[in-house]
Amino acid sequence: MSEAVLVTVVGHVATISLNRAQVHNAFDDALIADLTAALLGVEHNPAVRVVVLTGIGASFSAGADLNWMRGMAQASEADNRTDSLRLATLMRTLNFLSKPTIARVNGSAYGGGVGLVACCDVAIGVDGAKFSLSEVKLGLVPAVISPYVIAAIGVRQARRLFVSGEVFDAAIAARIGLLHETVAADQLDEAVDRCVHFLGKGGPLAQDEAKRLALRIGGMTRESAERIDEENAALIARLRVSAEGQHGLGAFLDKRAPDWVR
């Protein structure tokens, strides 16, 4: 395991920190692999009752790493599909973790970072954080994270944010359901600790079943998520190698506007 993710366990709480502050905790192959492994590790640690996911530095997660995106832009459709399935496995692992999860959103979250927030049971963010699902600006869609984001904010809000790619603030994130609570930066730890306190009062088996119950009644099971992940991985792979996706990715990497901008 690299140092892209740090895990600390204090008492019954495991804190998993994205540790690529120099690139705003952007996703690459190492971070995806390390975060998946970290989640599986705390899942099987009987001492851990609550999991807190956060970022180190100014941002929670900026989404896809530029070098990772450059590699995917040059990869085949089959390789893109395999890559997308790795990210899908990460999101699914977090979403269905048997233990309560808290997103400690210490800063802005974009793309896949929004997906991580949506996959957690509780999301508490600083009031200065910004959010965006900006994939359409690259000729792509937020395919892999879409089931979790839609479950968090609803179809109506997702339709707007998926097609506009606009940046929105923490107040809007709370209003639409992506965040449960927003606080000043100097109050974030206190708010997370308060949530951990209440989560520590529940029976661990009951909490596992309660999460499964909410997801199942909401129409999401691990089996259904796996099927959707296969479809969405194929979708994003197809779009990445399409003419529009190639042009959009190339324009983004070259720091120029794509031809469709008006």
Secondary structure, DSSP 8 states (H G I E B T S, - for coil): --SSEEEEEETTEEEEEE--GGGTT-B-HHHHHHHHHHHHHHHT-TT--EEEEEESSS-SB-SB-HHHHHHHHHS-HHHHHHHHHHHHHHHHHHHT-SS-EEEEE-S-EETHHHHHHHHSSEEEEETT-EEE--GGGGT---TTTHHHHHHHH-HHHHHHHHHH--EEEHHHHHHHTS-SEEE-GGGHHHHHHHHHHHHTTS-HHHHHHHHHHHHHHTT--HHHHHHHHHHHHHHHHHHHHSHHHHHHHHHHHTT---TT--
